[in-house]
Amino acid sequence: MTSTPSLTKDPAPDDAAGAAGAPAPGGKGGKGGGHRGGKPIPASAAARSALSSRWASAAAIVIALLWTLPTFGLFVSSFRPEAKAKGEGWWKVFTDGDVTFDNYKTVFTGTDADIGQYLINTIVITIPAVLIPITLAVLAAYAFAWIDFRGRNVLFVAVFALQVVPIQVTMIPLLKLYVQPPFNLMPLAGPDAPGGGFYTIWLSHTIFAMPLAIFLLHNFMREIPGELVESARVDGAGHVQIFTRIMLPLMTPAIAAFGIFQFLWVWNDLLVALVFAGGRTDISPLTYWLGSLAGQRGEDWHLLSAGAFVSLIIPLVVFLSLQRFFVRGLLAGSVKG
């Protein structure tokens, strides 16, 4: 009686090696980034392990200390008397303990400038200058990422190349567009505001932010699996439904990350606000008020440290409130498991 041949094949050499726990071709890392107990380690886990090592933690602590030390010195200087701030280093506070709140009292009540008006101006400038470019950039990023149209790659490269153009180079051409035909936006401000208004500042910040915003959001959007889009199309969803129900929820960390960058940039800006407001101080931002604290000859520069921390309160609250989205947005798409 003859035996029936076995239908099972002998394991191939690679399979046998894999069963024995040998590393896959490609070295220690392989495609997954390494092996642990015979199983491949995802690249994201390998990167997380490297970034959380003792040496990486020590380097991060050193960098954080070096980065925070000047800010801490500025904070200490804001409580130093004028003579001490101008004649001694801020570290002398640990030996003499001489501190005062006079600088902050002068900042709030001792100047002719109305800090409340400048604060309102800055908020009015910043919020639209953040929301407008994000709204337009998300739409443009979706078009570049998921809509196939003629010249898409060439146009995207052109948008990307605009990032290298310095803002200072664009100011005179933009001013000409604002005040000369066919655009001539100045009449929109009315006869009482011949130098322009808030809308010219919003438009300028939007123009300057769009290239970077489109580039970053496009890269994040391309990391979204195409299977999600294809499944939605099979179910009959159009571009509007895909954009609103799939892309926007998944893009929240990236949008928040760029929103923080844009908020901090606009909040701390002085050049764009002064140039495109036509030199009007009634719509100038908080940074203009900070410059005026030092006086015409810079004799009151010791007040700048206190004024800087007053202007820092709102950006600090915004950053801490969106910190988790900021970190997720920076790490999104950086590694693949």
GUROVO-444102 format. One line per field, with one value per residue: x, y, z of N, C-alpha, C in turn. Coordinates in steps of 0.1 Angstrom, whole numbers. Each point is the difference from the previous one (the first is absolute). Layout:
n_east c(X/...)
n_north c(Y/...)
n_up c(Z/...)
ca_east c(X/...)
ca_north c(Y/...)
ca_up c(Z/...)
c_east c(X/...)
c_north c(Y/...)
c_up c(Z/...)
This chain:
n_east c(9/-2/9/-10/5/8/-11/6/5/12/3/-1/12/-6/-10/10/7/-11/-3/13/-7/4/8/-10/0/12/5/5/0/4/-11/-2/13/-2/5/-11/7/7/-5/-4/9/-12/1/-13/0/8/-7/-12/5/4/-12/-4/12/10/8/-11/-4/13/1/-12/5/12/-6/-9/11/8/-11/-2/13/1/-10/6/11/-7/-5/12/5/-11/6/11/4/-3/5/-7/-11/3/3/-9/6/-9/12/3/-12/8/8/-6/-7/5/-13/-8/-12/9/8/-7/1/12/1/-7/7/13/-7/2/6/-10/4/-12/2/13/-5/-10/8/8/-11/-4/13/2/-12/-4/12/-6/-13/3/13/-4/-11/7/10/-9/-8/10/3/-13/0/11/-6/-12/2/-2/8/-1/13/-5/9/-1/-13/0/8/-9/-11/6/3/-13/3/7/-11/9/-6/12/3/-10/5/10/2/-1/7/7/-2/3/9/3/-6/-7/8/9/4/7/-8/3/11/-4/-6/-5/3/6/6/-12/-2/-8/-8/7/0/-13/-2/8/-5/-12/4/6/-11/-6/12/4/-11/-1/13/-1/-11/6/11/-6/-7/12/2/-11/-3/4/1/2/8/6/-1/3/8/3/-1/5/10/-3/6/-12/-6/9/-1/-13/-2/10/2/-10/-7/5/-3/-8/8/0/-13/-1/9/-5/-12/7/7/-11/-7/11/1/-14/-2/11/-8/9/8/-6/-3/13/6/-8/2/10/7/-12/2/-11/6/10/8/0/6/-9/-9/5/1/-12/1/9/-9/0/6/-9/-4/-12/12/2/-9/9/8/-5/1/11/1/-3/7/7/-9/-6/12/3/-11/1/12/-2/-10/8/7/-11/-8/7/1/-13/-2/10/-6/-11/1/6/-7/3/-10)
n_north c(-12/8/7/7/7/6/7/-1/12/-4/5/11/1/9/-9/-9/8/4/-13/0/11/-4/10/8/-2/6/-10/6/11/-4/-4/-8/1/-14/-9/-6/-10/3/11/5/9/6/7/2/-13/-3/8/-5/-12/4/6/-12/-2/-5/-3/-4/-6/-4/-3/-5/-5/-3/-4/-6/-4/-3/-6/-6/-1/4/-9/-8/3/0/-11/-3/4/-6/-7/3/8/13/5/-9/2/13/-2/-10/-12/-7/-7/14/-2/-10/11/9/-8/9/-1/4/6/9/-9/-9/7/3/-13/-2/8/-2/-4/8/-11/-3/-7/3/12/0/-4/8/10/-5/-1/13/3/-7/1/11/5/-7/4/11/1/-4/8/9/-1/-3/9/8/-4/0/12/4/-4/3/11/-8/11/6/-2/-10/-8/6/1/-12/-3/7/-6/-12/4/4/-11/-1/6/8/2/5/-10/-6/8/5/-12/-5/9/-3/-13/4/8/-9/5/-11/-2/8/-6/10/3/-13/7/7/12/-6/-10/11/-4/-3/-13/-7/2/11/1/-2/7/9/-2/1/10/6/-4/3/4/5/6/4/3/5/7/3/2/6/7/0/1/5/-12/-4/-11/9/6/-11/-4/12/-1/-12/6/7/2/13/10/6/-11/-4/12/1/-13/1/10/9/-10/-6/12/-3/-10/-2/2/-7/-8/0/-1/-8/-5/0/-5/-8/-4/-1/-7/-5/1/8/-6/-12/0/5/-8/-10/6/3/-6/-5/8/5/-6/5/-11/-10/-5/8/-4/-12/3/5/-12/-2/8/13/1/-8/11/-5/-5/4/8/-2/-3/10/9/-6/-1/13/2/-7/7/7/2/2/6/6/2/3/7/3/-2/-7/9/9/-8/-3/13/2/-9/6/-12/2/-9/-11/-6)
n_up c(0/-10/6/4/-11/8/3/11/-3/-3/12/-7/-6/-7/-3/-2/-7/-6/-2/-4/-4/-12/-1/-4/-14/-1/7/10/-7/-12/-5/10/-2/0/9/5/5/-11/6/-12/2/2/-11/3/4/-11/-7/6/-2/-13/-2/6/-6/9/-11/-6/11/2/-13/1/12/-5/-11/7/7/-10/-5/13/2/-13/-2/8/-7/-11/5/4/-12/-3/10/-7/10/-4/11/6/-7/1/13/1/1/-7/-1/1/-5/-3/-1/-8/-7/-7/3/-11/2/2/-6/7/11/-4/-3/10/8/-2/-11/-11/-4/-7/10/6/-5/3/11/0/-4/9/8/-4/1/12/6/-7/3/9/1/-6/4/12/-1/-6/9/9/-6/-1/12/2/-6/5/11/-2/-7/-10/-2/-12/0/7/-5/-12/2/5/-10/-7/6/-1/-12/2/6/-10/-4/4/12/3/-9/7/9/-8/-6/12/5/-11/3/12/-5/-9/-11/-2/10/3/10/-2/-10/1/3/-10/0/12/-9/-5/11/0/2/8/-10/-1/14/1/-10/5/12/-6/-8/11/5/-12/-6/11/2/-13/1/12/-2/-11/6/9/-10/-6/14/-3/5/-12/8/9/-8/-3/13/3/-10/5/11/-10/8/0/-7/0/-1/-10/-5/1/-5/-9/-9/2/4/-10/-6/10/3/-13/0/11/-5/-13/6/8/-10/-7/11/3/-13/-1/11/-4/-11/-5/-8/-1/13/2/-8/2/12/-8/10/0/11/-5/-10/6/-1/9/-11/-6/8/-2/-13/2/7/-10/-5/-3/11/3/7/-4/-5/13/-6/-10/10/8/-9/-2/13/0/-10/9/8/-10/-7/12/2/-12/2/12/-5/-10/11/5/-6/6/11/0/-2/9/8/-5/-5/12/6/-6/6)
ca_east c(-9/8/-5/-4/9/-5/-4/7/13/10/2/11/11/-3/-10/6/8/-9/-5/10/3/11/-5/-4/10/0/8/-7/-13/-10/-10/-7/9/8/-7/0/-6/-3/-10/6/-3/-4/9/-4/4/14/3/-3/10/12/-2/-2/12/5/8/-9/-7/9/2/-12/0/10/-5/-11/6/6/-10/-9/8/-2/-14/0/7/-9/-11/6/3/-12/-3/11/-1/6/14/6/-1/10/13/4/-6/-12/3/3/-12/1/8/-5/-15/-7/-11/-10/-11/-1/0/-13/-9/3/-5/-15/-6/9/3/-11/-6/-11/4/-12/-3/9/-3/-11/5/8/-9/-8/9/5/-10/-2/12/2/-11/-1/9/-3/-12/4/10/-6/-6/10/8/-9/0/13/3/-10/-7/9/-3/11/9/0/13/7/-6/4/14/1/-4/11/11/-2/5/14/-1/0/-11/4/0/-14/-8/-3/-10/-13/-5/-4/-13/-11/-4/-1/-9/-14/-5/-2/-8/0/-13/-9/2/-8/7/6/11/7/11/-4/-7/3/-2/13/9/-5/3/15/4/-5/9/13/-2/-6/9/4/-12/-3/11/-1/-13/0/9/-8/-12/4/3/-13/-1/-8/-12/-11/-6/-6/-12/-10/-4/-8/-13/-6/4/7/12/-4/-2/13/8/-6/-2/12/13/0/2/14/9/-1/13/8/-5/3/14/3/-7/9/11/-5/-4/12/6/-8/0/13/4/-1/3/-12/-11/2/2/-13/-10/2/6/-10/2/-13/-2/13/-1/6/14/3/0/12/11/-1/3/14/2/6/15/3/4/-8/0/-2/-14/-3/-1/-14/-9/1/-8/-15/-4/2/-10/-10/6/4/-13/-3/10/-2/-13/1/13/-1/-2/13/10/-5/1/14/4/-8/7/14/4/-10/2)
ca_north c(12/12/12/12/11/11/12/11/2/3/14/6/5/13/-2/-7/10/9/-8/-1/13/7/13/1/7/15/4/0/8/-6/9/5/7/-8/-12/-2/-13/-7/8/13/12/11/11/10/-4/2/15/4/-5/8/13/0/-5/9/10/9/7/9/10/8/9/11/10/7/9/11/8/7/9/14/5/1/12/11/0/5/14/8/4/7/14/5/1/-14/-6/7/-1/-13/-12/-4/-10/6/-1/-11/5/12/-2/13/-1/10/-1/14/-1/-4/12/10/-5/0/13/11/4/6/-9/-8/-14/-7/2/-8/-14/-3/0/-12/-11/2/-3/-13/-10/-3/-3/-14/-8/1/-9/-14/-4/-1/-10/-13/-3/-2/-12/-12/-1/-5/-14/-10/3/-1/10/2/10/0/-1/12/10/-3/4/15/5/-3/9/14/1/6/14/8/9/13/2/1/10/11/-4/-1/14/6/-6/5/14/3/-9/-1/-5/12/-4/11/6/-8/4/12/12/3/-9/0/-9/-14/-4/-13/-10/-1/-8/-14/-5/-2/-12/-12/-3/-5/-13/-10/-10/-10/-7/-10/-10/-9/-8/-10/-12/-7/-6/-11/-11/-7/-12/2/-9/8/8/-9/-5/11/2/-12/2/11/13/9/7/8/-10/-5/11/4/-11/-8/7/9/-6/-6/10/9/3/7/13/7/2/12/11/6/7/13/9/6/9/12/7/6/8/14/6/-1/8/14/3/-1/9/14/8/4/-6/-4/-14/-6/-11/1/2/14/5/-5/9/13/1/3/14/4/-2/-13/1/-9/-14/-10/-4/-9/-14/-1/0/-12/-11/3/-4/-14/-8/-6/-11/-11/-7/-7/-11/-10/-6/-9/-7/-14/0/4/-11/-10/5/0/-14/-7/-3/0/-14/-10/-13)
ca_up c(0/-1/8/-7/2/9/-8/6/-5/10/1/-8/9/7/10/11/7/8/12/10/6/-7/-5/-14/-8/2/12/13/-1/-9/-4/12/9/10/5/15/2/-13/-7/-4/8/-9/-1/9/13/1/1/13/9/-1/5/15/7/10/-6/-7/11/6/-10/0/12/-2/-10/7/10/-7/-7/9/8/-3/3/14/4/-3/10/13/-2/1/14/6/-1/-12/2/0/-13/-9/5/5/-7/7/10/13/8/9/11/7/1/-2/-11/1/-10/-7/-14/-5/3/-10/-13/0/3/-1/-13/-6/-9/5/-3/-4/-15/-8/2/-9/-14/-3/-1/-12/-11/0/-2/-15/-7/2/-5/-14/-8/3/-8/-14/-1/1/-12/-10/3/-4/-15/-4/5/-4/-12/-12/-11/-8/5/14/5/-3/9/14/1/0/14/9/-3/5/14/0/-3/12/2/-2/-14/-6/6/-10/-10/6/2/-13/-4/9/-2/-14/-8/0/13/7/12/10/2/9/14/2/0/13/2/-13/0/0/12/5/-10/-8/8/-1/-14/-1/8/-7/-11/5/7/-8/-5/11/5/-10/-1/12/0/-11/4/10/-6/-8/8/3/-9/-12/0/6/-11/-10/6/0/-14/-4/7/-6/6/-9/6/11/11/4/7/13/10/2/0/11/13/1/-1/11/5/-9/-1/13/0/-8/6/11/-7/-6/11/6/-10/-2/13/2/-11/0/-14/-9/6/-2/-14/-7/6/-5/11/10/13/7/-2/2/9/13/-2/-1/14/7/-5/6/14/2/-1/-13/1/7/14/9/-6/11/0/-11/5/5/-11/-8/7/-1/-14/-1/8/-8/-8/9/3/-12/-2/10/-3/-12/0/-4/-15/-6/0/-9/-14/-4/-2/-10/-12/1/-1/-4/6)
c_east c(9/-6/-3/10/-5/-2/7/14/10/2/11/10/-3/-11/6/8/-9/-6/10/4/11/-5/-3/11/-1/7/-8/-13/-10/-11/-7/8/7/-9/1/-7/-5/-11/5/-6/-4/10/-4/4/15/4/-3/10/13/-1/-2/11/5/8/-9/-7/10/3/-12/-1/10/-5/-11/5/6/-10/-8/8/-1/-14/-1/7/-8/-11/5/2/-13/-4/11/-2/8/16/7/-1/10/14/6/-6/-12/2/3/-12/1/9/-6/-15/-8/-9/-10/-10/-2/0/-14/-10/2/-5/-15/-6/9/4/-13/-7/-11/3/-12/-4/10/-2/-12/4/7/-9/-8/9/3/-11/-3/12/4/-10/-1/10/-2/-11/4/10/-5/-7/10/8/-8/0/13/2/-10/-8/10/-4/13/9/1/14/8/-5/5/15/2/-4/11/12/-2/4/14/0/0/-12/4/0/-14/-7/-3/-10/-14/-6/-5/-13/-11/-4/-1/-10/7/-6/-3/-9/-1/-14/-9/2/-8/9/8/12/8/11/-3/-7/4/0/13/10/-4/4/15/5/-5/9/13/-1/-4/10/4/-12/-4/9/-2/-13/-1/8/-8/-11/4/3/-13/-2/-10/-12/-12/-8/-7/-12/-11/-5/-9/-14/-7/3/7/11/-4/-2/13/8/-5/-1/12/12/1/2/14/11/1/14/9/-5/3/15/3/-7/8/11/-5/-4/12/6/-7/1/13/5/-2/2/-12/-11/2/0/-14/-11/2/6/-10/2/-13/-4/13/-1/8/15/5/0/12/12/-1/3/14/2/6/15/4/4/-7/-1/-3/-15/-4/-2/-14/-10/0/-8/-15/-5/1/-11/-9/6/4/-13/-4/9/-3/-14/1/12/-1/-2/13/10/-5/2/14/5/-8/7/15/6/-12/2/-4)
c_north c(12/12/12/11/11/12/12/1/3/15/5/5/13/-2/-7/10/9/-7/-1/13/7/13/0/6/15/4/0/8/-7/11/5/7/-8/-12/0/-13/-7/8/13/12/11/12/11/-4/1/15/5/-5/8/14/1/-6/10/12/10/9/11/12/9/9/11/10/8/11/12/9/9/10/15/5/1/13/12/1/6/15/9/4/8/15/5/0/-14/-6/5/-2/-13/-11/-5/-11/5/-1/-11/3/12/-1/13/-1/10/-3/13/-1/-4/11/10/-5/2/14/12/5/7/-9/-9/-15/-8/1/-8/-15/-4/0/-12/-12/0/-4/-15/-11/-2/-4/-14/-9/1/-9/-14/-5/-2/-11/-14/-4/-2/-12/-12/-1/-5/-15/-10/3/1/10/3/11/-1/0/13/11/-2/4/15/5/-3/10/13/1/7/15/8/9/14/3/3/12/11/-5/-2/14/6/-7/5/14/4/-9/-12/-4/13/-2/12/6/-8/4/13/13/3/-9/-1/-10/-15/-4/-14/-10/-1/-9/-15/-6/-2/-12/-13/-3/-6/-14/-11/-11/-11/-8/-11/-12/-9/-8/-10/-12/-8/-8/-12/-12/-7/-11/3/-10/7/8/-9/-6/10/2/-12/2/12/13/8/7/7/-9/-5/10/3/-11/-9/8/9/-6/-6/11/10/3/8/15/8/3/13/12/6/7/13/10/7/10/14/8/8/9/15/6/0/9/15/4/0/6/14/9/5/-6/-4/-15/-8/-11/3/1/14/7/-4/9/14/1/4/15/3/-2/-13/1/-8/-14/-10/-4/-11/-15/-2/0/-13/-11/3/-4/-15/-9/-8/-10/-12/-8/-8/-12/-12/-7/-9/-8/-14/-1/4/-11/-11/4/0/-15/-8/-2/-1/-14/-9/-13/-11)
c_up c(0/8/-10/2/8/-9/6/-5/12/1/-8/10/7/11/12/8/8/12/11/6/-7/-5/-14/-8/2/13/12/0/-8/-4/12/10/10/3/15/2/-12/-8/-4/9/-10/1/10/14/1/1/14/11/0/6/15/7/9/-6/-7/11/5/-10/0/12/-2/-10/7/10/-8/-7/10/8/-4/4/15/5/-4/10/13/-2/0/14/6/-1/-12/2/0/-14/-10/4/4/-9/8/10/14/9/11/12/8/2/-2/-12/3/-11/-7/-15/-6/2/-11/-13/-1/2/-1/-13/-6/-10/7/-4/-4/-15/-8/2/-9/-14/-4/-1/-13/-12/-1/-4/-15/-7/3/-6/-16/-8/3/-8/-15/-2/0/-13/-11/2/-4/-16/-5/3/-7/-12/-11/-10/-7/7/15/6/-2/9/14/2/0/13/10/-2/6/15/1/-2/13/0/-4/-15/-6/5/-10/-11/6/3/-13/-4/9/-4/-15/-7/-5/14/9/12/10/2/10/15/3/0/12/2/-13/0/-1/13/4/-12/-9/8/-1/-14/-1/8/-7/-12/4/6/-9/-5/11/4/-10/0/12/0/-11/4/11/-6/-9/8/4/-10/-11/1/6/-11/-10/5/0/-14/-4/7/-6/5/-11/7/13/12/5/8/14/10/2/2/12/14/1/-1/12/7/-9/-1/13/1/-8/6/11/-6/-5/10/6/-9/-1/13/3/-11/2/-14/-9/4/-3/-15/-7/7/-4/11/10/13/7/-3/1/11/13/-1/-2/14/7/-4/6/15/3/-1/-14/-1/6/14/9/-4/11/1/-10/6/6/-11/-8/7/0/-14/-2/5/-10/-9/9/3/-12/-3/10/-2/-12/0/-5/-15/-7/-1/-10/-15/-5/-3/-10/-12/0/-1/-3/7/-9)
